[in-house]
Amino acid sequence: MSEPQHGDARPTHVTETLVATGAGMPGAFVAPTTARLGWNADFAVTELYSLHYRTLVRLAALLVRDTPTAEEVVQDAFVAMHDAWQRLRDAENALAYLRQAVVNRSRSVLRHRTVVDRNLVKAPPDMPSAEHGAMIQLERSAVIAALRGLPVRQREAIVLRYYADLSEAEIAAAMGISRGAVKSHTARGMTALRSALERE
Amino acid sequence: MVRSGHGSDGAQGHEFAEFVRRSLHAAADQLEPSPDGLQRIRDKIRSRPAHATARRFWLAGGVSAVFSILADLALRWYAALVRGWHALRHGHTAPGTHRAKPDRPRQAQRPRDWREAILRPAFAVGFALFAVGIVLAAMPSVRSQIATSIGFGTQSSTPSTGPGNSGAGVLGGGTQPGTASSGDTGPAPGTTCPSSTASSQAAASQNVKKSSPAVQSSSSTPPAVHSAPAVSSSTTGTASPSGTATVTVSPTVTGTKTVTKTVTQTSTPPVTETKQAAPTPTGSCTSSPAQHAGPAVSSSTSKAAASKSASPSKSASTSASPSQTASSSSADTNSTNQTQGSEPADSESSSPAAGS
């Protein structure tokens, strides 16, 4: 890993170094190659939070379509990662664990939301929901709107592929499916997305 | 069927994929998560350990109870088997005769088998573990009180493991990174208490500040969190500027076997360092330079002295993780010293404490 060029303000800690080199920028889903063994759970949470929290929240927001819920999902994933750190013991594993936890929890949220919506008495139309403001930003994009119409698996595959820039193997691990299924979901999702955008 | 996610036509599919990628990034990158995410995660983690520990204790109690029941069943089955075998043997030796009958009373009077004898103690141990688990699980405040009364809370987290184990303390906050460095390099034996502590803390605070501001706020968390196993040993006051740990050292220590072993588990640094340190048995801050070398201080002294000096740490560690003390009961001082050198303090020792 390259050393930061800050002269006097040279970071002395691994976190600072990673942040200084831009490892925490959006899209940096691959953990930087640094000595990460020997972290304890608390330290790992702090480090991974500084590196990946924002990106994971955005990923979750694309899946669950609302920011507060996305934050909840990611925070729960971090808590679970903290509990499972004895088993993970490595940042690479932890990141994969976080991704998978985010995807699974997002799926659970959507499932729960479906059940709630099914049994919910419809509110008056002039009464915006609490997440309305947070959703507006996402809804502006036609692609995002079209993405909403896709089945959950296809949406997950597309988001993980084209937003998180993960490989098929990583997507397969995060979604808990085979690589062939990832290809299938991605291809069908893209076809459906294109046709939806063309209709508009 | 469409293959590989690029659509039916290659070039257009690629362009469309790029378009989707750009759109997703443009839409998602507008979202900014709230800045208190780390604090919320800490709160969630802090609220969980009680449950996790309770679960652990319940599990231990349940397992011990199940084991005692299984032991009872096995012993009964074994006794019945032996009895049947004896009956069968007598039946073969004296077929058709009734001479076996007079022998029966003699068999009944024979002393009980030792396996049967340990049945009740096994039950008692199982029940005691179960009860202790219930009590500790039901009253987490008792644990924290015990920890604070021992002086466990006065120390900020000390080096638990080797490199980077600093534990940027989601829970414990503060001090961690610095402690890691101190654990690695190991302050020179000659250094004085305050200087080493100050340096480590300075580094710690620096790191903490840069990595995550919220860490500092969490420094007020319960002592058990800091738990860092090493706490106890380094005890000696290296970690805590106040030196309260030293104070606790001398008084209570009875120097039982358990004590020494606990020290072993908690202490990180190798034995060799401690031997070089060659401190005085008293764990006061004046002797701290030598004690800085780590928990091993105790080992450098004579056996008796060592056991005494180790005792405070023992008490601390016992409060932190009861399971360790239970396991340690069989070891003696010498063996502990050896293990100290070979066995690095692993994060596990910190985890239970973190759990509490």
Interface residues (C-beta under 8 A of the other chain):
Chain A: P11 T12 H13 V14 T15 E16 P26 G27 A35 R36 L37 G38 W39 N40 A41 D42 F43 V45 T46 E47 Y49 S50 Y53 R54 V57 R58 L59 A61 L62 T67 A70 E71 V74 Q75 D76 F78 V79 H82 D83 W85 Q86 A134 Q137 L138 R140 S141 A142 V143 I144 L147 A157 I158 V159 R161 Y162 Y163 D165 K183 S184 T186 A187 R188 G189 M190 T191 L193 R194
Chain B: M1 V2 R3 S4 G5 H6 G7 S8 G13 F16 A17 F19 V20 R21 S23 L24 H25 A26 A27 A28 D29 Q30 L31 E32 P33 S34 G37 L38 R40 I41 K44 I45 R48 A52 S160 T161 G162 P163 G164 N165 S166 G167 A168 G169 V170 L171 G172 Q176 P177 A203 Q206 N207 K210 S211 S212 V215 S347 E348 S350 S351 A354
